[in-house]
């Protein structure tokens, strides 16, 4: 009988910080939260009013952007009633920081720690929670900052992952700082839109699993059941330069949205960016750009010193860890046939004639915004600013 060795958290941290590929830590989580039933969650959260995003389990031509979904305030008990009776719609309490929403619920926060993966300094203060019904999902996107650790607590969650260089038709519309969305609709896909797409991976997270999502990997996420997950972001050495580039995008977006009507502004902006962009003047935008520029210059100097100090460092051996720890799993690429079958399964769930979204002809302004915020353009401006 093979006995799995007790893992070294330092090994896990090395693996995470050095990997450019996603990693699954299969059923390795030991948090007490894994023993909670939905009724336990109801008891712990009591009558606290939560803000759910609501969408439809139906075909839409475009992804179900946040602007096209509705918001509903409900308790967890209301949510339980919803999932017992409703299947045409979904509800999602998504991307909510525990420190902002559950400051007084110690019974939840005290059971969250990332020490087993080598990050004892991280706690509930650094985490967001995601609670949703079947069909609740996040449109495919890239996070421009950090890398991601996702702990699956309850139910099953399906992830589609693709490396940064994959052309998934990136767009900055809808705009939100630090997120780049894909135009492709993974929830109810048009198969023609996905021609030429390769290198996708698919993984279904189950309770106890932890997924590592590398920096700038595309990801589409969908609940297959009622599901609860908790995640945290780890900073990257490149984050300061990414913030400078994001400040340039924000400068452009804030100026262009001051001169358009309300309907067009709502198409351009994600709802969570409304207030921030509206309150950002030209002076404050330029101040932010200059502040980010100064931070990058300082961090680059420190980084160069660090690189010199670490010269000759031993090359990291990934395969040694995957051989040693059986709970570590790589996520294989989908073949063309497997990807096509996934997309066909997604499409066949819904009637293709039911599309409630408005068809707004804003292609011209979308093209201009995407051209100005293209990574090549931003890198060129960043380099010029730093000279």
Residue, then its C-alpha position, 0 to 999 in steps of 0.5 A: x500500500x502506497x502511503x502519501x507523504x505529508x506535504x511540505x508547505x514550502x514545496x507547495x509555495x515554491x510550486x505555485x510561485x514558479x509555475x506558469x501552468x495551472x495546478x490542481x490540488x485534489x481534495x487537499x483542503x482540510x478547512x472545517x467549512x467543508x463539513x458545513x451543509x447549506x443549512x449550516x451556512x444559513x445558521x451562520x449567516x443568519x438574516x444578513x442581507x446579501x447582494x446577488x447578481x441574477x441572470x438567466x439559464x437561457x441562450x444569449x447572443x453575447x455573454x451575460x455581462x453584469x450590466x445585462x443582469x439584475x441585482x437582488x437583495x436576499x438573505x441566505x434563507x431566501x437563496x435556499x428557497x430560490x434554489x429549491x424552486x427555480x431553474x430558469x434563472x440563477x443567483x450569484x453572490x460573487x466577488x465579495x470581500x469577506x472583510x467588507x461583508x462578514x466583519x462580525x461573523x467570526x465563525x466563518x472567518x476563523x476557519x480560513x487559512x492558506x498555511x498548507x499551501x505555504x502562505x500562513x500570512x494570508x487570512x480571511x482578510x485577503x479573501x473573496x467569497x462566491x455563493x451561487x446557484x446552478x448556472x451562475x457564472x462569470x464571463x471569460x476574462x483575464x485578471x491583470x494583477x496577481x495569480x489566483x488560488x481558489x478553494x472549492x468549499x461546497x458543490x461543483x464548479x467548472x473552469x475553462x482555462x486558456x493561456x494568455x497568448x490564446x486569442x479569445x477576442x479580448x475587449x475592454x468593453x465592458x470596462x472594469x479596472x484590472x479585468x480584460x473580458x473575452x467577447x466569446x460566450x462560453x455559457x451559450x456559445x456560437x460554435x463559429x465564433x470558436x474556430x481556431x481556438x486551441x489550448x483550452x483546459x477544463x477542470x471540475x472543482x469538487x469540495x476540498x479541491x484548490x486550483x492555482x490559476x497562473x498570472x493572466x490566464x483566461x478563465x470561464x467559471x460556471x456553477x454545475x450545482x449550488x456552489x460555494x468557493x473562496x479565493x485569494x490573489x497572490x501578488x506578482x513582480x509585474x503588478x506595478x507595471x500592470x497598474x501603470x498600464x491600467x492607469x493609462x486605460x482608466x485615463x482614456x476611459x474616464x475622458x471618453x465617457x465624459x462626452x457620451x450619453x448615458x446609454x452609451x456610458x452604461x455600455x462602456x462601463x461595468x456597473x462596479x466602475x460607474x462611481x469610480x470613473x464618474x468621480x475621476x477628473x483629468x487631474x486625478x487621472x494624471x496624478x494616478x498615472x504619475x504615481x504608478x510611474x514612480x512606483x514602477x521606477x523604484x520597483x524596477x531598481x529593486x528588482x534588478x538588485x534582486x536579480x543580481x543577488x539571485x544569479x546562478x540560482x538552481x533551476x526549479x524542478x517541477x516534475x519532482x514535486x508531481x512525482x512526490x505528491x500524488x494529490x498534485x495534478x496537471x490539467x491536460x489540454x482539450x483536444x479539438x474534438x473535446x473542446x468542440x464537444x464541450x461547446x456543443x453541450x453548452x449550446x444544446x442546453x438552451x433554445x437559440x432563439x431566446x435572446x433578451x439582450x439589446x443589440x446596440x450598434x456601438x462597434x465604432x467606439x468599441x474598436x477605438x477603445x480596444x485599439x487604444x488599450x491594446x497591450x502592445x500600445x500600452x507597453x509602448x506608452x509605458x516604456x516611453x513614460x519610463x524613459 
